């Protein structure tokens, strides 16, 4: 039996988005997709060990856009534009 591939779509983060993500990760903020099924994902947000899951389901590509929107939000909230 082969492993079923899951297509989460293609998303290329910008340089700024990658820097915001790195700042968040370096400061205890981790954001990741959590599969509901092979076509929809929740978003998990963990801040200093405390995890929350989004109440919404996201489709492919949209999940990555939202993850990077969350990174931007938390960077602007706590990072004070340090990059």
Secondary structure as a PSIPRED ss2 file (coil, helix, strand):
# PSIPRED VFORMAT (PSIPRED V4.0)

   1 X C   1.000  0.000  0.000
   2 X C   1.000  0.000  0.000
   3 X C   1.000  0.000  0.000
   4 X C   1.000  0.000  0.000
   5 X C   1.000  0.000  0.000
   6 X C   1.000  0.000  0.000
   7 X C   1.000  0.000  0.000
   8 X C   1.000  0.000  0.000
   9 X C   1.000  0.000  0.000
  10 X C   1.000  0.000  0.000
  11 X C   1.000  0.000  0.000
  12 X C   1.000  0.000  0.000
  13 X C   1.000  0.000  0.000
  14 X C   1.000  0.000  0.000
  15 X H   0.000  1.000  0.000
  16 X H   0.000  1.000  0.000
  17 X H   0.000  1.000  0.000
  18 X H   0.000  1.000  0.000
  19 X H   0.000  1.000  0.000
  20 X H   0.000  1.000  0.000
  21 X H   0.000  1.000  0.000
  22 X H   0.000  1.000  0.000
  23 X H   0.000  1.000  0.000
  24 X H   0.000  1.000  0.000
  25 X H   0.000  1.000  0.000
  26 X H   0.000  1.000  0.000
  27 X C   1.000  0.000  0.000
  28 X C   1.000  0.000  0.000
  29 X E   0.000  0.000  1.000
  30 X E   0.000  0.000  1.000
  31 X E   0.000  0.000  1.000
  32 X E   0.000  0.000  1.000
  33 X E   0.000  0.000  1.000
  34 X E   0.000  0.000  1.000
  35 X E   0.000  0.000  1.000
  36 X C   1.000  0.000  0.000
  37 X C   1.000  0.000  0.000
  38 X C   1.000  0.000  0.000
  39 X C   1.000  0.000  0.000
  40 X C   1.000  0.000  0.000
  41 X E   0.000  0.000  1.000
  42 X E   0.000  0.000  1.000
  43 X E   0.000  0.000  1.000
  44 X E   0.000  0.000  1.000
  45 X E   0.000  0.000  1.000
  46 X E   0.000  0.000  1.000
  47 X E   0.000  0.000  1.000
  48 X C   1.000  0.000  0.000
  49 X C   1.000  0.000  0.000
  50 X E   0.000  0.000  1.000
  51 X E   0.000  0.000  1.000
  52 X E   0.000  0.000  1.000
  53 X E   0.000  0.000  1.000
  54 X C   1.000  0.000  0.000
  55 X C   1.000  0.000  0.000
  56 X C   1.000  0.000  0.000
  57 X C   1.000  0.000  0.000
  58 X E   0.000  0.000  1.000
  59 X C   1.000  0.000  0.000
  60 X C   1.000  0.000  0.000
  61 X C   1.000  0.000  0.000
  62 X H   0.000  1.000  0.000
  63 X H   0.000  1.000  0.000
  64 X H   0.000  1.000  0.000
  65 X H   0.000  1.000  0.000
  66 X H   0.000  1.000  0.000
  67 X H   0.000  1.000  0.000
  68 X H   0.000  1.000  0.000
  69 X H   0.000  1.000  0.000
  70 X H   0.000  1.000  0.000
  71 X H   0.000  1.000  0.000
  72 X H   0.000  1.000  0.000
  73 X H   0.000  1.000  0.000
  74 X H   0.000  1.000  0.000
  75 X H   0.000  1.000  0.000
  76 X H   0.000  1.000  0.000
  77 X H   0.000  1.000  0.000
  78 X H   0.000  1.000  0.000
  79 X H   0.000  1.000  0.000
  80 X C   1.000  0.000  0.000
  81 X C   1.000  0.000  0.000
  82 X C   1.000  0.000  0.000
  83 X C   1.000  0.000  0.000
